[in-house]
Amino acid sequence: MPKTKPNSSPSDMLGHHTPAGRPAIDIPSLDFGILSISAAPEDHHALRYILNGSHWRIVKSRTCKEAIARLGKTYMPVVICASDLPDGTWRDVLYQISTLAHPPFLVVTSRLADDYLWAEVLNLGGYNVLAKPFRESEVKHVVASLWMNEHRQIPEKAIAGVA
């Protein structure tokens, strides 16, 4: 559940307003983590640095196998996955998470984040692509958008009797 003030609006949850009246990019607090799947330690470090202070917890996995085992035990609504892993690819991760009762959103990362990869990720059911090296504003925007999608789906699941 989100840690927000009573009667808070979505704009309050996404950040405070700067003196110029424009919302600052911030990430809302959640009680669960983001699974970062990458063999490159610098990916995990960059995500931790960017999301530091946001109360999003980065949980790291180096391989597909390790990530799927972790997701089988602990629900995490967001998976940020490198395009290539020691024991597979983002497609393998996408297939495996699609079999879970509550599949997380998948964001693929790549140094070659081109239109082809972006279209393939979206067409196969992923959420987005992040280019490496990570840009702070882009990571925060994607995570904030995922948070909004996750919380918009909770009432829909409850209405359908899934929650």
N, C-alpha and C positions, 0 to 999 in steps of 0.2 A: 504494500500500500504506500502511496506517496506521502511524504512528510510535508504537508502544506498547511498554511493557516486556514482556519475556517473561512468560508465565503471568498476564497481566493479565485481569481480569474485565471484563464490560461495564460494571459500575458504576465500575471504575477508569478506563475509557476515557471515561466521560461526566462525570467530575469527581471532585474530592476530597471528603472528608466533613468537614462542619463540626463544631465541638465538640459541638453538640447531636445529632450522629449523623445528621443529614439530609444527603443529597448536595447539594452546591452545583452549580448549573447551569454547565456548562462544555462546550466543544465539542472533540471529539477532533481530532487533527492528521491531515491528509491531504496527499498529494502533488499534488493537483489543485485546480482552482478551482471557484468558483460563478459562473455567468454571470448578471449582473444586467442586465436589459433594461428601460430606461426612458429617456424623453426628459428626465426631471427629474433634474438633477445631485444634488439633495438626497437622492434615493433611494439612489444609489450611495454617497454620503458617509455616510448613516445606517447602511447595511449594513456598510461598512468600519469605522465606529466601534464598532458592536455586536460585530462578530466580530474586532476588533483583538486580537492576541495569541493567537488560536486556531490560527494557521497555515493557516486557510482563506484562499485568495486570491480576492478579488473581482475579476472581470474585467468591465468595463462595455461595454455596447453601447447605442446610442441607438435603433436601429431593428430591425425584423424582419429585413430584408435583411442588415444587418451581423452580427446575431446568428447567423443560419443559416450565413453564410459562415464565421464563427469556429468554429461547432460542426462544420462539415464538415472542418476541419483539426485541431481539438483536442478530445479527449474531456473533457467536464465532466459529472459525474453529476447536477448540480443546476442548474436554471434558475429564477431568480426574476424574474418578468415582470410589468410594469405591465399593467393590464387594457386600456388604450388606448395605442397607439403612433402615431407620425407616419405610418407606412405600413401599419398594420393593427391587429390586436387579439391578445389572448392565444390566441384560437382559431386564428388563422393560425400562430402559433408552435407550438402543440400539433400541428397538422396536419403542419407541416414536420419537427418533431423525431420524429414517429411514423414517418417514412420512414428515419430513421438506423438503422444496424446495431445500435447500443446506445443507444436513446433515453434521455435524461436524465429525471429527475423534474421536473415543472413545478409551481411554486408561483406563484399569481397574487396580485398586490397591487392593492388598491383602497381609496379613501377610503369607498366605499359597499360594504363587504364584508358583505353581508347573506346570509340563508339561501338566497335564490334563486341568487346567484352561487356560493356554496359548493356547493350541490347540482349546479349546472350544471358546475362545474369537475370535481367528482368523477365525475359521470356520463359526462363526455366523456373521462376518462382522466387528468386532472390529479391532483396529490397533495394540495394544500391551498391555502388562501387566507389571506393576511396582510393585516390592516387597516393602513391608513396614518392617522396617523403610526405607525411601527413601535414596538412594545413590545419591549424587550430580551429579556425572559423568553420571549416568544412566538417571536421569531426564533430564539433559541438552542434552544428545545424542538423546533421544526420541523426545524432543521438537524441536531440530534442524532438525531432520529427517522429522517431520511433517511439519515444515516450508518449507522445500525443496519440499515435496509432494504437498502442497497447491499451491505453486508458479509454479510448473511444470504443474499443472492442469489448471491454468488460460488460457494459450494459447490454450489448447485443448478445453476448454469450449467455447472460443471465436470462434474457427474454426467451432465448431458444432452449433454456433448461440445461445448458452446457456447464455453466459456472459452478 
